[in-house]
């Protein structure tokens, strides 16, 4: 089904870059907008409120950030007229698994449809189709012209021709001989009856199944195009944001040490006193050269502290990505310390750290702006990818619910079907007395079948014909004949009908609930699909024009000039 891509495989980690995120997890960074300061215990690492930047997380299966989820729900709801995008759209099976399943389902439905269409060309299937709207028992009675209860091969051929059937081929001969066990040249109609009934029942089932499968196949074919567009769109967004993430990582890795440390401190949001408290191991209230080097080395090996949710911060001093401080890297750290150590006493006091904070953060400011732009683009692309992912899953969920509705419609039990028709009759008691043809106060199996319209009865007292096999009818009657007497009195029938009505009401409610859920899911799916396809078909020029218009509309408008003529006080000298 097109490109079954869900996400670009995580690229090999480049020198100095951040670890790549697990598929489906959001881009995160340890920077971004300013966040509230919070104390950090010595030896620990700073955490920042907001959307982190620096590269995707390593945690497999990480959940989308709250901001990302809110953006998804809040941005879609007003556009599509849906209260809320279901939260379970982003959970469970991956989109690739769903698309693979959908593709297999389409293949399976197509193969079954073709097999059923081939079967319907057989003699048995064609005979069953001719009998679908006929009463087999009445048909056989009409065939038995002489009342012998048998029919010759020639007569049977004639009756088959009257039904519009081919009556000279091998399949016809094979069928006739399968009934004519004694090879007498004629067949007993009572022996023929179950075979014809079986053909009729199977034809009804085949017709229903074929209609359902053809409808499903048409839906899958129509849906395939939409899913391929969405799948390629999702893959494109995924590829774009991962490429931008690599670009961002490379930019961070290539920055000089003062910029990296400035970004780290900007992320930490420390005051001068807090910086000292974090890096001052001997408790003298200053940061010595050794402490500075030690902390820089520690940040190089494990930038944000092992196991923390911000462990993917850039490697501050490690230019070659080997997790060791080379002589050159150590020299760079010493040079940076010397630059910050204004009085050259080998220690950074509160005054010097305060000045260092300002210098380092100012120097990193312009670079951070560039990073923030990239990070915003990455988050936007990631949210777009998640939006497409949600649309695909919504479509799958709606399709699955539609199948449940279709299945439920074609699989009501015999008790439920009888109860549904019973509940539509105003006077059940009068119907029951009508069924008692023998006037013995009881209704036997044949009277019951005839009254309800079961099996071969053309139309019963309910005004309908309820298709059912002999086996189904026998089981149905036995289940409702509590004393196995073979007859039901009026009171038993009233209790049974009441029970059938209850079963029918429960089945209808369940069916209506399924239909309502299907409508709800389809509304969400269609809305999301419409949004995604509309955006896909919008050109870049149109998007730029829309963005420019939105920017222009956001500008403050000047106060309107009054149309009233100016009036002057005659006593005022205007010269």
N, C-alpha and C positions, 0 to 999 in steps of 0.2 A: 504493500500500500504506500507507494511513494517512498520517500526517505523516512525510515522509522528511527530517526535520530531524536534523542531527547536532550542530550547535552554533549558538548565537545569533550573528549577524554581529557582529564586533567593534564596539562602540559608538564614536562619535566621541570623541576624547580631550577630556575636560573640562578646564577651566582648573585647572592645578595638579595634575592627576591623572597617574598613571603610564601609560606606553604599554600598550596592550592586548596580550595574548598571541596567538600564532598558534593557529588551531583545533587542538585535540588536545594542546596543550602545557599543562603543569601550572601552577597558581597558585604563584608564588614571591615571597618577600619578603626584603629585606635586614635582617631583624631576627629576632625570635623568641627562642627559648631562648638562654641565655648560651652563648658558645662560647669555645674556647681562644684566648688571645691569640697573635698572630703579628706579627712585624715587618713594617712597610710602608715601602717605600723612599720618600724625599721626592718629592713630586709625583704619587705614585701614590695609589690609593684602597684603603681597607681592605676585606678580605674576611672573611667570617665562616663558620665551620663551622655547619651546621644548615640548617633550612628557611628560606629568605629570605621576606620578606613585602612589601610595598610595591606589589604589582601583578604581573600576569603578565609573562612575558618577551616580548621582541620577536623572539627568534630563531624563525624559521619551522621548524616540524617538530621542535621541541625534544622530547627524550625525557622521559618522566615521571621525577620525582626518584627516586633509589634508595629513599628512605623510602616513597614512594607505591607503588612496585612491590612492595616487601617487604610492605607492608600488604595489598596486593591478594592476593599469593600466600599469605601466612601466615594471613590472615583467612578466606580461602575454603577452603583445604585441609582444616582440621579439620571444617568444616561439611559439606562435600560428600563427604568420604571419598576425595578424589583427592590423589595425592602432590604434584602441582605443576600449577598452571595453565600451559599452554604459553606460553612467552615470545613466540612469534610471533603470538599472538592480537591484539596491539596494533600489529602492523606490517602493511605491505602496503596493500591497498585500504582506502579509508575505508568506514565503515559505510553511509554514504549510497549509495556506489557499489554496495556489496553488496546493499543493499535494492532499489535500482533494477534491478540485474541479476536479482534474485530475482523481482521483479514482472514483468519482461519474459519471464523463463523461464516463469512461470505462464501468461502470456497465450499464449506460443508453444505450450506443451504443450496448452493448452485448444483452440487453433485446429487443431492437428494431430490431436488426439483427435476433434474434431467432423468434420474432413475424412475421417478413417479410418472413423468410424462411418457417414458418408454413403456412402463407397465400398463398405462391406460390404453395402449394400443392392442393389448392382448384380448383374446376372445372373452375371457371371464370378466375383465374390466369393462369392456364395451357392453356386455350383456347386463352387468350390474348398473351401468349408466342408463340403459334403456328401461330398467325396472325401477329406478329411483322414485319415479312419480306414480308408480302403479302398485296395486295391492296384489301380492303374489298369490294369495289364496283364491281371490276372485279370478285372477288370470288363469289359474290352473283349472278352475271349474268351467270357464269358457272353453278351454282347450278340450275338455273331456266331453265331446259332443254326444257320444253313445253311452255315457255313464259307466263305462267299463273300468274307470280308474287307471287306465293305461293309455299310452300314446305311441304310435309307431314312429319309426325314424322319418318316414316321408311326411307324416303329419307334423312332426316336430320341426322338420326343415321348413315346412310351409309357415308355421307359427313364427319361427325365427325370422323368416323373410318379411312377415307382416310387421315385425318389430324393427325392421331395418337392419337386421344382422346378416352377415355373411354365413351361409349355411352349407357350404360345400367344401370348405378347406380342411386341412389336417387338424387344426385346433378344434373345429366343430366335431369331427369324427372321434378325436381322442376324448372329448368331453362326453359324447353320447355313449361311447363304449365304457367309460368309467362308471356310468350309471347303470348301463345294461350289463349287469354282472353275469347273467346266464346266457348272454349272446342270443337272445330270442328275437332281436330285431325291434323290440318295443321296450319302453321303460315305464315303471310304476310312478304315477304322479306324486304319491306320498313320498317316494324316494327322491323324486326330483325337487320337491318343495324345499327341503333344507339347503340343497345346493344353491337354488335360485335366491333363497333368503340370504345366504352367506354372501353371494355376489352383490346383492343389493346393499347389504350392510357395509361391505367393504368399499363399495363405490361411494357411498355417502361419506365415509371416513376419508377416502382418498380425495374426494372433491373438496372437502373442508380443509384437509391438509395442504392440498395443492394451492388453493386460494390463499391460505395463510403464508405458505412459503414464497409464492410469487410476490405477494405484498411485501414480505420481509426482504426478498432479494432486490426488488425495485427500490426499497428504502435504502438498503446497504449500498447499492450502486450510486444512488443520488448522494448519499452521505459521504461516499469515498472521496469525491472531488473536494468537498468542504474540508474533510479531515486532512487531506494531502496539503491543501493551502495552509491550514493552521499548523500542521507539523513542520512544514518548511519555514513558516514564519517564526515559530518557536525556536527552531534550530538556528535561524539567523540571529535572533536576539541573543541567544545563548553564546553564539560564536563571537558576536560583537562585544558583549560585556566582558567575556574572558580575555579577548585581545586587549581591550582597554585596561583590564586589570594587570596584564603582563606589562603593558606600557607604563602604568603607574608604578609597579614594583621596580621596573628598570630605572625609572627616573629617581626613585627613592634611593636605590642602591648606588647610583652614580653621584649623589650629592656629596659635597665636602662635609667633613665632620661637624663643623659648627652649625650647618643647616640641619643635619640629622639630630644633633643634641637639642637644637632650638625647637624642632618639631616635637621631640620627646617631652621637653619641659612644657611646651604649649599644651600637649595632651595631659600631662600630669596636673597642670593648673596649681602648682605649688607657689607659696610665698617664699621669700628668702629663708625665713626661719624653718619652714617645712622642708625645704631642700636640704638644709644642713642636718635637720633631725633624721632625715632618711639616709644620708650618706656618711654621717659622722659616727664612726665606730668606736672611737676612744672616748667619746663624751666630752671633748674639750670645747664644744660649741663652734668648731670650725671644720672645714673639709681640707684635710692635708693632701699633699700631692699623691702620697701612697694610696689614701682612701679614694681619691678621684680616679686613679688608674685602676684600682681594684674594682670599683663599681662599674667603670667603663668596660673592663674585661668581662665582668659578670653579665653586663647587659649584652655584650657581644655574643656570649655563649648561650644565654637564655634571656632574651631581651625583656620579657615581661613576667618572668617567673614561671616555672614549670607547671603545667596543668591549669593555668588561669584562662579565663575566656578571652583574654587579650594577648595570648601567647604568640600571636603572629605579627607583632610589631617588627619594624625593619631592624636589621642588624646594624647597630650604631657604628662600630669601628671596624668591622670585619669586611674589608674591601674585596678580598678574594674568596670569601665564602668557605674557608677551610676550618672554621671554628677554632682557630688559634690566633693569638696576637703575634704578628710578625714584628721584626725590629722596626720596620718602616711604620707600621700601624702604631706601635708603641711610641715612636717618635712624634707622630701626628697628635697623639693624646697629650704628650708632654708639652708640645708647642701650644696646643689649645689651653692647657692649664696655665702656662706661663703668660699667655695673653690675658687671661682672666685674673691672674694674681698681680694686681696693680702694684702693690708695695714689695713684691718679690720676696715675701717672707716664707714661702712654701706652704701657705695656708690661705684658704678663702674664708674671710669672715662675713658677717651679715651684710656689711656695706658692699663688699665686693660681690657677694652672691646676688644681692639686689640689682647691682649694676649689670652683672653678667646675665641675669634673667632678661633684663630689658634689651641688652645688646643682641643676645642670641635669638630672642623671639622676634625682634625687629628684623634681623637679617633673614630669618626664615619666613617672614610675613608674605613676601611676594611669591616665594616658591609655594607656600601653603595655599595661596589663592589658586594657583594653577592646579595643585593637587585636588583642592576642593571642587573645582570645575569638573575634573576627571571623575572624582568620586560621585558627584551628583549625576553625571552621565551614566556611570556604572549602575547606580541604584535605579535610575529611570529605566535602563534597559532590562535590568533584572526584574523590575516590577512588570514590565511589558511581557517578558517571558512567562512570568507567573500568571498574568492575565490570560495568555493564550492557553497555558496549561489548564487553567480553570475552565475555559470554554470547552476544551476537548473532553475533559472529565464530565462536565455538565451534559454534553451531548451523549456520552456513553451511558451516564446514569439515566437520562431520559429514554434512550433506546431500550435499555434493560427493563425499565418500568413499563414501557409500551408492550414489550414481549410478555411481561407478566399479565397485563390486562388481556392481551389476545389469548393467552393460554387459559386464563380464568373463564373467559367468555365461552370457550369451546370445551370446558371440562367441568361443567356443573354435573353433580350426581343426578341419578334418575329421581331420587327422592326430592332433591331441590327443584328440578324441572317440573315435576308434578305439582309440588307445593306452590311454585310460582303461578302456574295456570289456575290452580284451585283458588288462590287468594283473589283472583280477578272475578270470581263468580259470586253474585250477591246472595243466592239462596242455595247453600250446599245441601241442605236436607232434602229439598225437592229433587236435586240431582241424584242423591243416593237412592231414593225410592224409584226413580226412573231406571236406575241400573238393575234393580232387582226384578229382572224379567220373569223369573220363575215364581215370583210372589211368595217366596217361602221365608221372607224376613231376613234373608242372608244374601251375600254377594259372593259368588265363587270366583275362581281365578279368571275364567273366560268373561264373566260379566264385568269384573273389575277392569280387565284389559280393554274390553269394548267401551265401557263407560268413560275411562280416562283417555282412550285413544292411543293405547300402547301398541308397539310393534306393527303388525300388518293391518290393524284397523285403520281405515281411511280417515275417519274423523269421529272422535268420541263425543260424549256429552259435554266435554269442555270446549268443543268447537275447534280442536286442534288434533294433529297427529304427532305423538311424541315417539321419535325413532328410538328403538332399543332392541337388542338381540334377545332371543328366547332365554339365554342364560341369565342376562341381566333382569329380565322380567320375573323369571322363576326365583332368583335370589331376592329380588325386591319384594315379591309377594310373601315369600317365606319369612323374611325379616319382619313383615307387618302382620303375620298370622301367629299371634303369641301362643295359641294352644295347638297349632299344627292341625287344625281341623279341616283345612282346605276350603273354608268358607268364613266370611266375616259378617258378624251381625251389625246392625245399624249403629249401636253404641260403640262397638270396637272401631268402626270406620270413622266415627266422629273424633275419637281420641287420636286415631292414626292421622287423620287429615289435619288436626290441630298441630300435631307434631311435625308434619310435613310443612305446614305453613311457617312454623317457627324456624325450621331448617332453611326454608327458602328465604325468609326475611334476613337471617344471619348471612346467608350466601350473597344476597343482593347488596346488603350493606358493605360486606367485605369487597365486593366487586366495585361498588361506587367509590369506596375509599381508595381503591387502587387506581381508578380512573381519575379521581381528584388529585392524587399524588402525581400521576402521569402528566396531568395538565399543568400542575405547578412546576414540575421539573422541566417540562418542555418550554414553558414560558421563560424560565431562567436560561435554558440552553439556547433558545432562539435569540434572546436578547443579547447574550454574550457573543454568539456567533455573528449577529448583525453588527455589533460594535467592532469586533475584530476585522471582519471583512470590509467594513466601511473605512477603517483606518488603513487597511492593506491597500485599498483602491484609491486612497488619497495620495496625490503626487507630493513630492518634496516641496515644490513651489507653492502648492496650496497650503501645506503645513506651515511654511515660512510666512505666507501671507496672513494666515490665521493667527500665528504667534505675534506678528507685527501689529495686527489690529488689536489683539488683546492687550499688548503693551501700550498702544496708543490710548485705548479706552481706559486704561488704569491711571493715566496722567490726570492730575487735578484740573478741573475745568474752570475757566475764568468766570467771574460773576457776570451774569447777563446785563447788557446795557438797557436802561429803561427807554421805552419808546415815547414817554411823555415829554413834551417840549419844556425846555429850560425856562424858568421864570426868574426875574430879577427884582430885588427890592428897589423901588424907585428912589429911595432915599440914600442908596449906596453909590458912592462915586467909583465907577469901574475903571477909571483912567489910572 
